[in-house]
Amino acid sequence: MQRRPALLVALLASALVSGGLAVGPPAAAAGRAAAAGGGPTLSVDPAAARHPISRDIYGMNFADAALEKELKLPVDRWGGNATTRYNYLTDTSNRASDWYFENIPENVADPGALPDGSTADQFVEKDRAAGTSTIMTVPLIGWVPKPAREKLCGFSIAKYGPQQSIDPWDEDCGNGIAPDGSFITGNDPTDTSIPAGADFVAGWVKYLGDRYGDAAHGGVKFYNLDNEPDIWHETHRDVHPKGATYDEMKATTYAVASAIKATDPAAKTLGPAGWGWNSVTLSGADQQTCNTQGGSCWANPPDRAAHGGVDFGAWYLQQMAAYEKAHGTRILDYYDNHWYPQGNGIFGENDDEATQALRLRSTRGLWDPTYTDESWIGQTVKAIPRMKALTEANYPGTKTAITEYNWGALDKVDGGIAQADILGIFGREGLDLATLWGPPANDDPGAYAFRMYLNYDGAGSAFGDTSVRAASTDQDQVAVYAAERSSDRNLTVMVINKSPGAVTAPLSVAGLVGSSRAQVYQYGQADTKAVKHLADQTLTDGAATLSLPGYSITELVLPPAGRSCTVTYTRQSVWLGGFTAAVDIRNTGDTALDHWTVKWNYPGDQQVTNAWNAKVTQNGKSVTASDMDYNARIGVGGSTSFGFQGTWTSNDSPPTAFTLNGTPCAVG
């Protein structure tokens, strides 16, 4: 478990200076248990807001091997405070403030064979056996444990005097806090550690590549650029007592990330992996300084002031962009930040009624521009849109990642419901990668939240990979997410009743005509050890009323019955800067079409310049083509086609999804 920064008074001061005030529960929350009755209206439009869902959002840290294999988990992270100072050569880590700043060698079968067979190697091998990609955390801090495989203390009692807390299994290892509550300073980092820079990291990456192949050939795919460097001055203060500055983060990232890319060009990097809210705007140095000084420091922290007043996250991304411009190499692939709810008792095992309610509504902090965080933060967080806006403004093309998060109580049903809501949010908001900290046990509700997205029927069936528009008139009470599955074009709809009581909710799915039958899978508090396959749900012209038990996750799986068309897009010719293409529309439904309009979005930068046999308009990446009257009718089983010419500059990738008269079509 990660330790969150303390010093609440100083952090509260930060929130007040920034203009935010903590608020109580929204009035709507008072009606959460209102319950055995009418719920919100749910709507799904398979033709709208379509975008890919990255499967990498369904990852974990230190996943259980059996659960990892069952779920075909996409990514698994070796992370946390102990990985900041890990020596792969001796399989020894320093546990930092998590456990008395001690070097602790791992128990391995054959220490003489190291580095072969280390716990890091075992981690990679576990992932490879499950077909899971590894995220390996590498050090930027500049220190790793000494070569000797022995227990060593960062704050020896014999050397630095009495301390407030002592390791119960080693009377010489203290917590670095003197009896009067002050931090012990001036200790010697070489008591436990030796310097280790970019060469050390490059050696580890080479070792992993030699042993398992490079990132392009089944080896370690991802490298996290350390862990929460902006609180090293707390978590690793025995070797890094001063907060990391803007310039330090730039220099160490340049050195280490470029060494990784030079050693394994296909590897992907993630950074700066800050601890949370303050990490977006403040360096570690500013967090340390303003935690001490308080007051006006938060309004104008010195390290930020020395860098043009630019927030740390924006400045960091700008420096990564500058490196690529200067050297022609991208050294940062994912902008990574950790997000833990700061509301009282959420991240933990608290499970009283008030905490349950707060836990379930606070997921809105991941996306909702109208939600004021109910903690010392006291302002709008909208974590994922904020991260995406930062990358777009400062380093376009950089993906977004959250390599640690946890909303608590994964062994309780409300924690599982919150986890399911979070996974739905990740997909809808377009996050690229996420790994849950503190993964659930196999039979915990939190594990079933993952099953509902990755293996709801026990046979590997998963939630769709193309997000579509889904809306609830009260997301706090009942959340809804929807996606189309590319393998069979089925529409999957995830409905999450966040209320403890049962509700009924009307659902409408646009584009469905006549009677449709949806498969129904459900998990909830009635049976927390199984996903139930219920009787099919009938929809009439896309409408149905759902009966949702309290604290439940219901997944509807709709076959593409309403998708009575096939669109085939053919690039007839392509040359530098230009192309011609043809589109064929086939009516596979049971009624004739009297007029037609087909729409698509270009993934590239194509621009249509002229067309024949259709009226074609374009707005940004969106293209609309409609009939010319003489070819308006398409009979049952019939088809029509049209063509056009266009230009492109850097990307001529063809479209992958089409709608005909508002209905998604199969792609020919």
Sequence and secondary structure as in RCSB ss.txt:
>XXXX:A:sequence
MQRRPALLVALLASALVSGGLAVGPPAAAAGRAAAAGGGPTLSVDPAAARHPISRDIYGMNFADAALEKELKLPV
DRWGGNATTRYNYLTDTSNRASDWYFENIPENVADPGALPDGSTADQFVEKDRAAGTSTIMTVPLIGWVPKPARE
KLCGFSIAKYGPQQSIDPWDEDCGNGIAPDGSFITGNDPTDTSIPAGADFVAGWVKYLGDRYGDAAHGGVKFYNL
DNEPDIWHETHRDVHPKGATYDEMKATTYAVASAIKATDPAAKTLGPAGWGWNSVTLSGADQQTCNTQGGSCWAN
PPDRAAHGGVDFGAWYLQQMAAYEKAHGTRILDYYDNHWYPQGNGIFGENDDEATQALRLRSTRGLWDPTYTDES
WIGQTVKAIPRMKALTEANYPGTKTAITEYNWGALDKVDGGIAQADILGIFGREGLDLATLWGPPANDDPGAYAF
RMYLNYDGAGSAFGDTSVRAASTDQDQVAVYAAERSSDRNLTVMVINKSPGAVTAPLSVAGLVGSSRAQVYQYGQ
ADTKAVKHLADQTLTDGAATLSLPGYSITELVLPPAGRSCTVTYTRQSVWLGGFTAAVDIRNTGDTALDHWTVKW
NYPGDQQVTNAWNAKVTQNGKSVTASDMDYNARIGVGGSTSFGFQGTWTSNDSPPTAFTLNGTPCAVG
>XXXX:A:secstr
       HHHHHHHHHHTT       GGGGGTT  SEE   EEEETTSS EE  GGGGEEES  HHHHHHHT SE
EEE SHHHHTEETTTTEEE GGGTTTEEEE   S GGGTTTT HHHHHHHHHHHHT EEEEEE  SSEEE SS S
 EESSBHHHH   S B TT TTBB SB TTS B  S  GGGTEEE  HHHHHHHHHHHHHHH  GGGTS  EEEE
 S GGGHHHHTTTT  S   HHHHHHHHHHHHHHHHHH TT EEEEEEE SGGGGT  HHHHHHHHHH GGGGTS
 HHHHTTTT  HHHHHHHHHHHHHHHHS     EEEE B   STT SSS  SHHHHHHHHHGGGGGT TT B SS
TT SB  HHHHHHHHHHHHSTT EEEE  B  S TTSHHHHHHHHHHHHHHHHHT  EEEESS   TTSHHHHHH
HHHH TTSSS    SEEEEEEES TTTEEEEEEE TTT  EEEEEEE SSS EEEEEEETT  SEEEEEEEEEET
TEEEEEEEEEEEEEETTEEEEEE SSEEEEEEE GGG  EEEEEEEEEEETTEEEEEEEEEE SSS BSS EEEE
E SS  EEEEEESSEEEEETTEEEEE  STT  B TT EEEEEEEEE SS       EEETTEE EE 
